Amino acid sequence: MSLNAAITEQLRSLVASEGLGLVSTELMGSGPKSILRLVVDGPDGVTLDQCAAISHQASALLDVEDPLVHGYTLEVSSPGLDRKLYSEEDFKRFSGHPINVRMAPSFRQHRTVAGELVGLEDGVVSITTDAGDRVDLPFDDIFEARLEIDWDQMLKKRKSSR
């Protein structure tokens, strides 16, 4: 089950009023233990205060619209460091970054692919693996893609900024 387009658009406008973009709406679970997660992001990231403000406003909007027939928990969060890539724009935006891709079960050539994201063109995601091979994957067959975090590089940056 997902939110209808009109409610999603209202949420998108609400998030935009805070200077952020609505990256994704995710509805997980079923019944009263469901979680409705709004993933938001901005050019400079997301603050806790922004998430709280959006949560307060979205809660009021969802109380009025009442999109689900049962109770749920509303979460508003940033995509995080190991963020999922949701859209074709994400695959273009994060070219040059390390990535881990899981393919749909129906895709038989590769189950998972890790490496550097080259980009997306004409519905095909290109990745250069650690072995130096280029792998082209159909965007529509990607089950989940996440940025990989290079913790060694992050720690080096942190040490040099002290």
Protein Blocks (a to p, Z undefined) as FASTA:
>chain_A
ZZdfklmmmmmmmmmmnopacfbdcdedehjlbccddddddfkopafklmmmmmmmmmmm
mmmnomafbdcddddddebjmlccfbfmlmmmmgoiacdddddfklmkbmbdcdddfbdc
ehiacdddfkopacdddfklpfbdcddddfklmmmmmmmmZZ
